[in-house]
Amino acid sequence: MPRRGNRKRLKYRADDLSAHRVTVADFANSDPAVVKTGRVRKAVANAVQKEVKALCGLEASQVPSEDGLSVLSENGQNGSSDEGEENENTNGTSSRKKKSKKQKESCAPDSTGGDYPIDIWLVLASYIRPEDVVTFALICKKAWTVTCTAVFWMRLYKRHYQTSAYLPVRLLPGCMYRLRSLRACVIRSLFHTYEPFCSRLAKNPSLPESTPNTLLNSKCLLFWCKKVEAGSRPEALWEFNFKLKKLPPKQKNHCLNGLQPPAEYKEVHFNPDQDCCLLQVNTLNFIFIPVVMGMTLTYLTINVSTDMRHHRVRLLFQDCPVLNGKKPRGDQGVQIVLDPVHSVHLLDWWHPKYPFSTMA
């Protein structure tokens, strides 16, 4: 074996290298002076990779060059091919694991997210439409906190206030600086001044088809009747009003469940008419009705009257609600039959014709 001083340096040329001219001397006995790190030179690796692709019938652009370099690299310093292969396998698998972990970490969404100050959410809230308030509040807790503030509702009121629109005294700008029930008053004012809400009321029927089901087990808070003018009719109509408090709706599983407004904004969210509605029945004649305040409405039907020209409304009030889908017994409670009925209306607490206290 020649001495190290007389050993000639090996010169590699990519053009001269082929599958038949690759010898063991090119790898096992390569001069450390030429390849100090123990790795094959890039020119040799590229040439071998090109030759392998040509033998396999693949184009050079179909396989990345990093695969060929990793296959031809030797990390062992003792010249043993077995140890080199083992090192290559262990290093290759470890590098792949590291790459896969990095890729998963880079692709995985950030669970924490960005924490922005509440002032930014307050600025964004100035551009929210009234019908998108709930969607905006569901973004995060700070966005929901902004919708609880008095500033948010006052800005919403001023943006859509119109001097030409008729408003009750409580909904005028001079009375809107009272914090008590501010949110409810702003919502009521939007049904007077905001066109999408006004058109929604015009399109909705006076009595939805689901009324008999939605009013079941509603508690009668107040009852009164009065004589009203019927417009084109020569005779006046009798208006019977039942103020009902509906059962609270079943809460869906979303992020607003269990959240209460901050203590400093409880007056803003105070609404004595929450979940309340007014069942308004207009009859052609006066009908005596017993006292039903404090009782629960367990049955409601609207049928055709005996004269086939009007309606017939039947209500059943009991002392306690009927749950679990049980049918109420007619012999228990107070039954009211209104016939003939000219019209029936159901007004929610935000409806412009819903009577609310000016002291709210």
TITORMI-523634 format. One record per residue (C-alpha): x, y, z; residue number from 1; residue in one letter. Coordinates in Angstrom, 1 decimal. Last residue first. Layout:
<atom u="X" v="Y" w="Z" k="NUM" r="a"/>
...
END
This chain:
<atom u="-88.0" v="51.7" w="32.3" k="360" r="a"/>
<atom u="-89.9" v="54.8" w="33.4" k="359" r="m"/>
<atom u="-91.7" v="55.2" w="30.1" k="358" r="t"/>
<atom u="-93.3" v="51.8" w="30.6" k="357" r="s"/>
<atom u="-93.8" v="49.6" w="27.6" k="356" r="f"/>
<atom u="-96.8" v="49.1" w="25.3" k="355" r="p"/>
<atom u="-95.8" v="47.0" w="22.2" k="354" r="y"/>
<atom u="-96.8" v="48.8" w="19.1" k="353" r="k"/>
<atom u="-93.2" v="49.4" w="18.0" k="352" r="p"/>
<atom u="-92.4" v="45.7" w="18.5" k="351" r="h"/>
<atom u="-89.3" v="45.1" w="20.7" k="350" r="w"/>
<atom u="-91.3" v="43.3" w="23.4" k="349" r="w"/>
<atom u="-92.9" v="40.9" w="20.9" k="348" r="d"/>
<atom u="-96.4" v="41.6" w="19.5" k="347" r="l"/>
<atom u="-98.8" v="38.8" w="18.6" k="346" r="l"/>
<atom u="-101.9" v="39.9" w="16.7" k="345" r="h"/>
<atom u="-105.4" v="38.5" w="16.3" k="344" r="v"/>
<atom u="-108.1" v="40.0" w="14.2" k="343" r="s"/>
<atom u="-111.9" v="40.3" w="14.0" k="342" r="h"/>
<atom u="-112.9" v="37.6" w="16.4" k="341" r="v"/>
<atom u="-116.4" v="36.3" w="16.7" k="340" r="p"/>
<atom u="-116.1" v="34.6" w="19.2" k="339" r="d"/>
<atom u="-113.6" v="34.7" w="22.1" k="338" r="l"/>
<atom u="-113.7" v="31.6" w="24.3" k="337" r="v"/>
<atom u="-112.0" v="31.6" w="27.6" k="336" r="i"/>
<atom u="-111.5" v="28.5" w="29.8" k="335" r="q"/>
<atom u="-110.3" v="28.7" w="33.4" k="334" r="v"/>
<atom u="-108.5" v="25.9" w="35.1" k="333" r="g"/>
<atom u="-109.4" v="22.2" w="35.3" k="332" r="q"/>
<atom u="-112.3" v="20.7" w="33.5" k="331" r="d"/>
<atom u="-110.6" v="21.0" w="30.2" k="330" r="g"/>
<atom u="-107.7" v="18.8" w="31.2" k="329" r="r"/>
<atom u="-104.3" v="19.7" w="29.7" k="328" r="p"/>
<atom u="-102.6" v="17.3" w="27.3" k="327" r="k"/>
<atom u="-99.2" v="16.1" w="28.5" k="326" r="k"/>
<atom u="-96.1" v="16.9" w="26.4" k="325" r="g"/>
<atom u="-93.7" v="16.5" w="29.2" k="324" r="n"/>
<atom u="-94.9" v="19.7" w="30.9" k="323" r="l"/>
<atom u="-98.2" v="21.3" w="31.8" k="322" r="v"/>
<atom u="-97.7" v="24.6" w="33.6" k="321" r="p"/>
<atom u="-99.4" v="25.4" w="37.0" k="320" r="c"/>
<atom u="-102.5" v="27.3" w="38.0" k="319" r="d"/>
<atom u="-104.3" v="26.8" w="34.7" k="318" r="q"/>
<atom u="-105.4" v="29.0" w="31.8" k="317" r="f"/>
<atom u="-107.2" v="27.7" w="28.7" k="316" r="l"/>
<atom u="-107.7" v="29.8" w="25.6" k="315" r="l"/>
<atom u="-110.1" v="29.5" w="22.7" k="314" r="r"/>
<atom u="-110.1" v="31.9" w="19.8" k="313" r="v"/>
<atom u="-112.7" v="31.8" w="17.1" k="312" r="r"/>
<atom u="-112.2" v="33.6" w="13.8" k="311" r="h"/>
<atom u="-114.4" v="35.5" w="11.4" k="310" r="h"/>
<atom u="-116.4" v="34.9" w="8.2" k="309" r="r"/>
<atom u="-117.5" v="31.3" w="8.5" k="308" r="m"/>
<atom u="-120.5" v="32.3" w="10.7" k="307" r="d"/>
<atom u="-119.6" v="29.6" w="13.2" k="306" r="t"/>
<atom u="-116.1" v="31.0" w="13.6" k="305" r="s"/>
<atom u="-113.0" v="29.5" w="12.0" k="304" r="v"/>
<atom u="-110.3" v="28.3" w="14.4" k="303" r="n"/>
<atom u="-107.5" v="29.6" w="16.6" k="302" r="i"/>
<atom u="-106.4" v="27.3" w="19.4" k="301" r="t"/>
<atom u="-104.5" v="28.0" w="22.6" k="300" r="l"/>
<atom u="-103.9" v="25.6" w="25.6" k="299" r="y"/>
<atom u="-101.7" v="25.8" w="28.7" k="298" r="t"/>
<atom u="-101.6" v="29.5" w="29.4" k="297" r="l"/>
<atom u="-100.4" v="29.8" w="33.0" k="296" r="t"/>
<atom u="-102.2" v="31.8" w="35.7" k="295" r="m"/>
<atom u="-100.9" v="35.0" w="37.5" k="294" r="g"/>
<atom u="-103.5" v="37.2" w="35.9" k="293" r="m"/>
<atom u="-106.5" v="35.1" w="34.7" k="292" r="v"/>
<atom u="-109.4" v="37.2" w="36.0" k="291" r="v"/>
<atom u="-112.7" v="36.2" w="34.3" k="290" r="p"/>
<atom u="-113.6" v="37.4" w="30.8" k="289" r="i"/>
<atom u="-116.8" v="39.0" w="29.8" k="288" r="f"/>
<atom u="-117.1" v="39.5" w="26.1" k="287" r="i"/>
<atom u="-117.7" v="42.8" w="24.4" k="286" r="f"/>
<atom u="-118.6" v="42.5" w="20.8" k="285" r="n"/>
<atom u="-116.8" v="42.6" w="17.4" k="284" r="l"/>
<atom u="-113.6" v="41.1" w="18.9" k="283" r="t"/>
<atom u="-109.9" v="42.2" w="18.6" k="282" r="n"/>
<atom u="-107.4" v="39.8" w="20.2" k="281" r="v"/>
<atom u="-103.9" v="41.1" w="21.2" k="280" r="q"/>
<atom u="-101.4" v="38.6" w="22.6" k="279" r="l"/>
<atom u="-98.6" v="40.7" w="24.0" k="278" r="l"/>
<atom u="-95.1" v="39.3" w="24.4" k="277" r="c"/>
<atom u="-92.5" v="38.9" w="27.1" k="276" r="c"/>
<atom u="-89.1" v="37.2" w="27.0" k="275" r="d"/>
<atom u="-87.4" v="40.3" w="28.5" k="274" r="q"/>
<atom u="-90.0" v="42.9" w="29.4" k="273" r="d"/>
<atom u="-88.3" v="44.0" w="32.6" k="272" r="p"/>
<atom u="-85.1" v="44.7" w="30.7" k="271" r="n"/>
<atom u="-81.9" v="45.6" w="32.6" k="270" r="f"/>
<atom u="-78.9" v="45.3" w="30.2" k="269" r="h"/>
<atom u="-77.6" v="48.8" w="30.8" k="268" r="v"/>
<atom u="-78.3" v="48.6" w="34.5" k="267" r="e"/>
<atom u="-76.1" v="45.5" w="34.6" k="266" r="k"/>
<atom u="-73.2" v="47.4" w="33.0" k="265" r="y"/>
<atom u="-71.0" v="48.1" w="36.1" k="264" r="e"/>
<atom u="-71.5" v="44.5" w="37.3" k="263" r="a"/>
<atom u="-70.1" v="43.1" w="34.1" k="262" r="p"/>
<atom u="-72.7" v="41.3" w="31.9" k="261" r="p"/>
<atom u="-73.2" v="37.6" w="32.8" k="260" r="q"/>
<atom u="-71.7" v="34.7" w="30.8" k="259" r="l"/>
<atom u="-73.2" v="31.3" w="31.5" k="258" r="g"/>
<atom u="-73.5" v="30.4" w="27.8" k="257" r="n"/>
<atom u="-71.9" v="33.0" w="25.5" k="256" r="l"/>
<atom u="-69.4" v="30.5" w="24.1" k="255" r="c"/>
<atom u="-72.0" v="28.3" w="22.4" k="254" r="h"/>
<atom u="-73.9" v="25.2" w="23.4" k="253" r="n"/>
<atom u="-77.5" v="26.2" w="22.8" k="252" r="k"/>
<atom u="-79.7" v="27.6" w="25.5" k="251" r="q"/>
<atom u="-83.2" v="26.4" w="25.6" k="250" r="k"/>
<atom u="-85.6" v="29.3" w="25.3" k="249" r="p"/>
<atom u="-86.9" v="31.1" w="28.5" k="248" r="p"/>
<atom u="-90.6" v="30.3" w="29.0" k="247" r="l"/>
<atom u="-92.8" v="33.0" w="27.6" k="246" r="k"/>
<atom u="-94.1" v="35.9" w="29.7" k="245" r="k"/>
<atom u="-97.5" v="36.8" w="28.6" k="244" r="l"/>
<atom u="-99.3" v="40.2" w="28.5" k="243" r="k"/>
<atom u="-102.8" v="39.4" w="27.4" k="242" r="f"/>
<atom u="-104.7" v="42.2" w="25.7" k="241" r="n"/>
<atom u="-108.4" v="42.2" w="24.7" k="240" r="f"/>
<atom u="-109.4" v="44.9" w="22.2" k="239" r="e"/>
<atom u="-113.1" v="45.6" w="21.7" k="238" r="w"/>
<atom u="-114.0" v="46.9" w="18.3" k="237" r="l"/>
<atom u="-115.9" v="50.1" w="17.4" k="236" r="a"/>
<atom u="-118.8" v="50.2" w="15.1" k="235" r="e"/>
<atom u="-119.0" v="52.1" w="11.8" k="234" r="p"/>
<atom u="-116.1" v="50.1" w="10.4" k="233" r="r"/>
<atom u="-113.6" v="52.1" w="8.2" k="232" r="s"/>
<atom u="-111.2" v="52.7" w="11.1" k="231" r="g"/>
<atom u="-112.0" v="50.2" w="13.8" k="230" r="a"/>
<atom u="-112.0" v="52.6" w="16.8" k="229" r="e"/>
<atom u="-110.9" v="51.1" w="20.0" k="228" r="v"/>
<atom u="-112.7" v="49.9" w="23.2" k="227" r="k"/>
<atom u="-110.5" v="48.6" w="25.9" k="226" r="k"/>
<atom u="-109.4" v="45.4" w="27.6" k="225" r="c"/>
<atom u="-106.8" v="44.5" w="30.2" k="224" r="w"/>
<atom u="-104.7" v="41.6" w="31.3" k="223" r="f"/>
<atom u="-101.3" v="41.4" w="33.0" k="222" r="l"/>
<atom u="-98.6" v="38.9" w="33.9" k="221" r="l"/>
<atom u="-100.1" v="35.8" w="32.2" k="220" r="c"/>
<atom u="-97.5" v="33.1" w="32.4" k="219" r="k"/>
<atom u="-96.6" v="31.2" w="29.3" k="218" r="s"/>
<atom u="-96.9" v="27.4" w="29.4" k="217" r="n"/>
<atom u="-97.7" v="27.3" w="25.7" k="216" r="l"/>
<atom u="-97.1" v="30.5" w="23.8" k="215" r="l"/>
<atom u="-94.6" v="29.1" w="21.3" k="214" r="t"/>
<atom u="-96.9" v="26.2" w="20.3" k="213" r="n"/>
<atom u="-100.0" v="28.2" w="19.6" k="212" r="p"/>
<atom u="-97.9" v="30.9" w="17.9" k="211" r="t"/>
<atom u="-96.1" v="28.6" w="15.4" k="210" r="s"/>
<atom u="-98.2" v="29.9" w="12.4" k="209" r="e"/>
<atom u="-97.1" v="33.4" w="13.0" k="208" r="p"/>
<atom u="-99.8" v="36.0" w="13.9" k="207" r="l"/>
<atom u="-99.4" v="39.5" w="12.4" k="206" r="s"/>
<atom u="-97.5" v="38.0" w="9.5" k="205" r="p"/>
<atom u="-93.8" v="39.1" w="9.0" k="204" r="n"/>
<atom u="-93.1" v="41.2" w="5.9" k="203" r="k"/>
<atom u="-93.9" v="44.6" w="7.5" k="202" r="a"/>
<atom u="-91.9" v="43.7" w="10.6" k="201" r="l"/>
<atom u="-88.9" v="42.7" w="8.5" k="200" r="r"/>
<atom u="-89.2" v="46.0" w="6.5" k="199" r="s"/>
<atom u="-88.9" v="48.0" w="9.7" k="198" r="c"/>
<atom u="-85.8" v="46.0" w="10.8" k="197" r="f"/>
<atom u="-84.1" v="46.4" w="7.5" k="196" r="p"/>
<atom u="-84.9" v="50.2" w="7.5" k="195" r="e"/>
<atom u="-83.5" v="51.1" w="10.8" k="194" r="y"/>
<atom u="-85.5" v="54.0" w="12.4" k="193" r="t"/>
<atom u="-88.5" v="52.7" w="14.3" k="192" r="h"/>
<atom u="-87.4" v="49.1" w="14.8" k="191" r="f"/>
<atom u="-84.0" v="50.5" w="15.7" k="190" r="l"/>
<atom u="-85.6" v="52.5" w="18.5" k="189" r="s"/>
<atom u="-86.8" v="49.4" w="20.2" k="188" r="r"/>
<atom u="-83.3" v="47.9" w="20.2" k="187" r="i"/>
<atom u="-81.8" v="51.1" w="21.6" k="186" r="v"/>
<atom u="-84.4" v="51.1" w="24.4" k="185" r="c"/>
<atom u="-83.6" v="47.5" w="25.3" k="184" r="a"/>
<atom u="-79.9" v="48.2" w="25.5" k="183" r="r"/>
<atom u="-80.4" v="51.4" w="27.6" k="182" r="l"/>
<atom u="-82.6" v="49.7" w="30.1" k="181" r="s"/>
<atom u="-81.2" v="51.9" w="32.9" k="180" r="r"/>
<atom u="-78.2" v="53.9" w="31.7" k="179" r="l"/>
<atom u="-80.2" v="57.1" w="31.2" k="178" r="r"/>
<atom u="-78.6" v="59.1" w="28.4" k="177" r="y"/>
<atom u="-81.4" v="58.0" w="26.0" k="176" r="m"/>
<atom u="-83.9" v="60.4" w="27.4" k="175" r="c"/>
<atom u="-82.8" v="63.6" w="25.5" k="174" r="g"/>
<atom u="-82.1" v="61.5" w="22.4" k="173" r="p"/>
<atom u="-85.8" v="60.4" w="22.1" k="172" r="l"/>
<atom u="-86.6" v="56.8" w="22.9" k="171" r="l"/>
<atom u="-88.5" v="57.4" w="26.1" k="170" r="r"/>
<atom u="-90.7" v="60.0" w="24.4" k="169" r="v"/>
<atom u="-91.9" v="57.6" w="21.8" k="168" r="p"/>
<atom u="-90.2" v="57.9" w="18.4" k="167" r="l"/>
<atom u="-91.5" v="59.1" w="15.0" k="166" r="y"/>
<atom u="-88.9" v="59.2" w="12.3" k="165" r="a"/>
<atom u="-87.9" v="62.5" w="10.7" k="164" r="s"/>
<atom u="-85.0" v="63.1" w="13.1" k="163" r="t"/>
<atom u="-83.3" v="59.9" w="12.2" k="162" r="q"/>
<atom u="-81.1" v="57.9" w="14.6" k="161" r="y"/>
<atom u="-79.1" v="55.1" w="13.0" k="160" r="h"/>
<atom u="-75.6" v="56.1" w="13.9" k="159" r="r"/>
<atom u="-76.6" v="57.8" w="17.1" k="158" r="k"/>
<atom u="-78.2" v="54.6" w="18.5" k="157" r="y"/>
<atom u="-75.3" v="52.3" w="17.6" k="156" r="l"/>
<atom u="-72.9" v="54.8" w="19.3" k="155" r="r"/>
<atom u="-75.1" v="54.8" w="22.4" k="154" r="m"/>
<atom u="-75.2" v="51.0" w="22.4" k="153" r="w"/>
<atom u="-71.4" v="50.6" w="22.2" k="152" r="f"/>
<atom u="-70.7" v="53.3" w="24.8" k="151" r="v"/>
<atom u="-73.0" v="51.7" w="27.3" k="150" r="a"/>
<atom u="-70.8" v="48.6" w="27.4" k="149" r="t"/>
<atom u="-72.1" v="45.1" w="27.1" k="148" r="c"/>
<atom u="-71.2" v="44.8" w="23.4" k="147" r="t"/>
<atom u="-67.6" v="45.5" w="24.2" k="146" r="v"/>
<atom u="-67.5" v="42.6" w="26.7" k="145" r="t"/>
<atom u="-68.6" v="40.3" w="23.9" k="144" r="w"/>
<atom u="-65.7" v="41.4" w="21.8" k="143" r="a"/>
<atom u="-63.4" v="40.9" w="24.7" k="142" r="k"/>
<atom u="-64.8" v="37.4" w="25.2" k="141" r="k"/>
<atom u="-64.1" v="36.3" w="21.7" k="140" r="c"/>
<atom u="-65.7" v="36.2" w="18.2" k="139" r="i"/>
<atom u="-69.3" v="35.4" w="19.5" k="138" r="l"/>
<atom u="-70.1" v="39.1" w="20.2" k="137" r="a"/>
<atom u="-69.5" v="40.0" w="16.6" k="136" r="f"/>
<atom u="-72.0" v="37.4" w="15.4" k="135" r="t"/>
<atom u="-74.5" v="38.6" w="17.9" k="134" r="v"/>
<atom u="-74.1" v="42.2" w="16.8" k="133" r="v"/>
<atom u="-74.5" v="41.4" w="13.1" k="132" r="d"/>
<atom u="-78.1" v="42.5" w="12.7" k="131" r="e"/>
<atom u="-77.3" v="45.9" w="14.1" k="130" r="p"/>
<atom u="-74.4" v="46.4" w="11.6" k="129" r="r"/>
<atom u="-70.9" v="46.6" w="13.0" k="128" r="i"/>
<atom u="-68.6" v="49.5" w="12.0" k="127" r="y"/>
<atom u="-68.3" v="51.1" w="15.4" k="126" r="s"/>
<atom u="-67.6" v="47.7" w="16.9" k="125" r="a"/>
<atom u="-64.2" v="47.7" w="15.2" k="124" r="l"/>
<atom u="-63.2" v="50.7" w="17.4" k="123" r="v"/>
<atom u="-64.4" v="49.0" w="20.5" k="122" r="l"/>
<atom u="-62.5" v="45.8" w="19.6" k="121" r="w"/>
<atom u="-59.3" v="47.8" w="19.2" k="120" r="i"/>
<atom u="-59.8" v="49.4" w="22.6" k="119" r="d"/>
<atom u="-60.3" v="46.0" w="24.2" k="118" r="i"/>
<atom u="-56.6" v="45.2" w="23.7" k="117" r="p"/>
<atom u="-55.7" v="42.4" w="21.3" k="116" r="y"/>
<atom u="-54.6" v="38.9" w="22.4" k="115" r="d"/>
<atom u="-53.5" v="36.9" w="19.3" k="114" r="g"/>
<atom u="-54.1" v="33.2" w="19.2" k="113" r="g"/>
<atom u="-53.5" v="30.7" w="22.0" k="112" r="t"/>
<atom u="-54.2" v="27.5" w="20.1" k="111" r="s"/>
<atom u="-51.9" v="28.4" w="17.2" k="110" r="d"/>
<atom u="-52.9" v="26.2" w="14.3" k="109" r="p"/>
<atom u="-50.7" v="23.1" w="13.5" k="108" r="a"/>
<atom u="-48.9" v="23.5" w="10.2" k="107" r="c"/>
<atom u="-45.6" v="24.8" w="11.6" k="106" r="s"/>
<atom u="-45.6" v="22.3" w="14.5" k="105" r="e"/>
<atom u="-46.5" v="19.5" w="12.1" k="104" r="k"/>
<atom u="-43.7" v="20.5" w="9.7" k="103" r="q"/>
<atom u="-41.2" v="20.8" w="12.5" k="102" r="k"/>
<atom u="-42.2" v="17.3" w="13.8" k="101" r="k"/>
<atom u="-41.9" v="15.9" w="10.3" k="100" r="s"/>
<atom u="-38.5" v="17.5" w="9.8" k="99" r="k"/>
<atom u="-37.2" v="16.2" w="13.1" k="98" r="k"/>
<atom u="-38.6" v="12.7" w="12.4" k="97" r="k"/>
<atom u="-37.0" v="12.8" w="9.0" k="96" r="r"/>
<atom u="-33.7" v="13.9" w="10.4" k="95" r="s"/>
<atom u="-33.9" v="11.1" w="13.0" k="94" r="s"/>
<atom u="-34.7" v="8.5" w="10.3" k="93" r="t"/>
<atom u="-31.9" v="9.7" w="8.1" k="92" r="g"/>
<atom u="-29.4" v="9.8" w="10.9" k="91" r="n"/>
<atom u="-30.2" v="6.3" w="12.0" k="90" r="t"/>
<atom u="-30.2" v="4.9" w="8.5" k="89" r="n"/>
<atom u="-27.1" v="6.7" w="7.5" k="88" r="e"/>
<atom u="-25.3" v="5.6" w="10.6" k="87" r="n"/>
<atom u="-26.3" v="2.1" w="10.0" k="86" r="e"/>
<atom u="-25.1" v="2.3" w="6.4" k="85" r="e"/>
<atom u="-21.8" v="3.8" w="7.4" k="84" r="g"/>
<atom u="-21.4" v="1.1" w="10.1" k="83" r="e"/>
<atom u="-21.9" v="-1.6" w="7.4" k="82" r="d"/>
<atom u="-19.6" v="0.2" w="4.9" k="81" r="s"/>
<atom u="-16.7" v="0.3" w="7.3" k="80" r="s"/>
<atom u="-14.3" v="3.1" w="6.5" k="79" r="g"/>
<atom u="-13.7" v="4.0" w="10.2" k="78" r="n"/>
<atom u="-15.0" v="7.6" w="9.8" k="77" r="q"/>
<atom u="-18.7" v="6.9" w="9.5" k="76" r="g"/>
<atom u="-21.0" v="9.6" w="8.1" k="75" r="n"/>
<atom u="-21.1" v="8.5" w="4.5" k="74" r="e"/>
<atom u="-23.3" v="10.3" w="2.0" k="73" r="s"/>
<atom u="-24.4" v="8.6" w="-1.2" k="72" r="l"/>
<atom u="-28.0" v="8.1" w="-0.1" k="71" r="v"/>
<atom u="-28.4" v="11.5" w="1.4" k="70" r="s"/>
<atom u="-26.9" v="13.1" w="-1.7" k="69" r="l"/>
<atom u="-29.3" v="11.3" w="-4.0" k="68" r="g"/>
<atom u="-32.4" v="12.3" w="-1.9" k="67" r="d"/>
<atom u="-31.3" v="15.9" w="-1.8" k="66" r="e"/>
<atom u="-31.2" v="16.0" w="-5.6" k="65" r="s"/>
<atom u="-35.0" v="16.0" w="-5.9" k="64" r="p"/>
<atom u="-36.4" v="13.2" w="-8.1" k="63" r="v"/>
<atom u="-38.6" v="14.0" w="-11.1" k="62" r="q"/>
<atom u="-36.3" v="16.7" w="-12.7" k="61" r="s"/>
<atom u="-33.6" v="14.2" w="-13.7" k="60" r="a"/>
<atom u="-36.0" v="12.2" w="-15.7" k="59" r="e"/>
<atom u="-36.4" v="8.6" w="-14.8" k="58" r="l"/>
<atom u="-35.6" v="5.5" w="-16.9" k="57" r="g"/>
<atom u="-34.0" v="3.6" w="-14.0" k="56" r="c"/>
<atom u="-30.6" v="3.5" w="-15.7" k="55" r="l"/>
<atom u="-30.8" v="7.2" w="-16.5" k="54" r="a"/>
<atom u="-31.8" v="8.0" w="-12.9" k="53" r="k"/>
<atom u="-28.9" v="6.0" w="-11.6" k="52" r="v"/>
<atom u="-26.5" v="7.9" w="-13.9" k="51" r="e"/>
<atom u="-27.8" v="11.3" w="-12.8" k="50" r="k"/>
<atom u="-27.5" v="10.3" w="-9.2" k="49" r="q"/>
<atom u="-23.9" v="9.1" w="-9.8" k="48" r="v"/>
<atom u="-23.1" v="12.4" w="-11.5" k="47" r="a"/>
<atom u="-24.7" v="14.5" w="-8.8" k="46" r="n"/>
<atom u="-22.9" v="12.6" w="-6.0" k="45" r="a"/>
<atom u="-19.6" v="12.9" w="-7.8" k="44" r="v"/>
<atom u="-20.0" v="16.7" w="-8.2" k="43" r="a"/>
<atom u="-21.2" v="17.1" w="-4.7" k="42" r="k"/>
<atom u="-18.1" v="15.4" w="-3.2" k="41" r="r"/>
<atom u="-18.8" v="12.3" w="-1.2" k="40" r="v"/>
<atom u="-18.8" v="12.8" w="2.5" k="39" r="r"/>
<atom u="-16.0" v="11.9" w="4.9" k="38" r="g"/>
<atom u="-15.7" v="15.5" w="6.1" k="37" r="t"/>
<atom u="-12.2" v="15.9" w="4.7" k="36" r="k"/>
<atom u="-13.0" v="14.9" w="1.1" k="35" r="v"/>
<atom u="-10.0" v="15.6" w="-1.0" k="34" r="v"/>
<atom u="-7.4" v="15.6" w="1.8" k="33" r="a"/>
<atom u="-9.1" v="12.5" w="3.2" k="32" r="p"/>
<atom u="-8.1" v="10.7" w="0.0" k="31" r="d"/>
<atom u="-10.7" v="8.3" w="-1.1" k="30" r="s"/>
<atom u="-9.9" v="4.7" w="-0.4" k="29" r="n"/>
<atom u="-13.5" v="3.5" w="0.4" k="28" r="a"/>
<atom u="-15.3" v="5.7" w="-2.0" k="27" r="f"/>
<atom u="-13.7" v="6.2" w="-5.4" k="26" r="d"/>
<atom u="-11.4" v="3.3" w="-4.6" k="25" r="a"/>
<atom u="-14.4" v="1.0" w="-4.6" k="24" r="v"/>
<atom u="-14.9" v="1.7" w="-8.3" k="23" r="t"/>
<atom u="-17.4" v="3.7" w="-10.4" k="22" r="v"/>
<atom u="-16.3" v="3.3" w="-14.0" k="21" r="r"/>
<atom u="-19.1" v="1.0" w="-15.2" k="20" r="h"/>
<atom u="-22.0" v="3.2" w="-13.9" k="19" r="a"/>
<atom u="-20.5" v="6.3" w="-15.5" k="18" r="s"/>
<atom u="-18.2" v="9.2" w="-14.5" k="17" r="l"/>
<atom u="-16.4" v="10.9" w="-17.3" k="16" r="d"/>
<atom u="-18.8" v="13.8" w="-17.5" k="15" r="d"/>
<atom u="-18.9" v="14.4" w="-13.8" k="14" r="a"/>
<atom u="-15.1" v="14.7" w="-13.5" k="13" r="r"/>
<atom u="-13.5" v="13.5" w="-10.4" k="12" r="y"/>
<atom u="-9.7" v="13.9" w="-9.7" k="11" r="k"/>
<atom u="-8.2" v="11.6" w="-7.1" k="10" r="l"/>
<atom u="-5.1" v="13.0" w="-5.3" k="9" r="r"/>
<atom u="-2.1" v="10.9" w="-5.7" k="8" r="k"/>
<atom u="-0.7" v="9.0" w="-2.7" k="7" r="r"/>
<atom u="3.1" v="9.5" w="-2.4" k="6" r="n"/>
<atom u="2.9" v="11.2" w="1.0" k="5" r="g"/>
<atom u="0.4" v="8.7" w="2.3" k="4" r="r"/>
<atom u="2.6" v="5.8" w="1.6" k="3" r="r"/>
<atom u="1.6" v="3.3" w="-1.0" k="2" r="p"/>
<atom u="0.0" v="0.0" w="0.0" k="1" r="m"/>
END
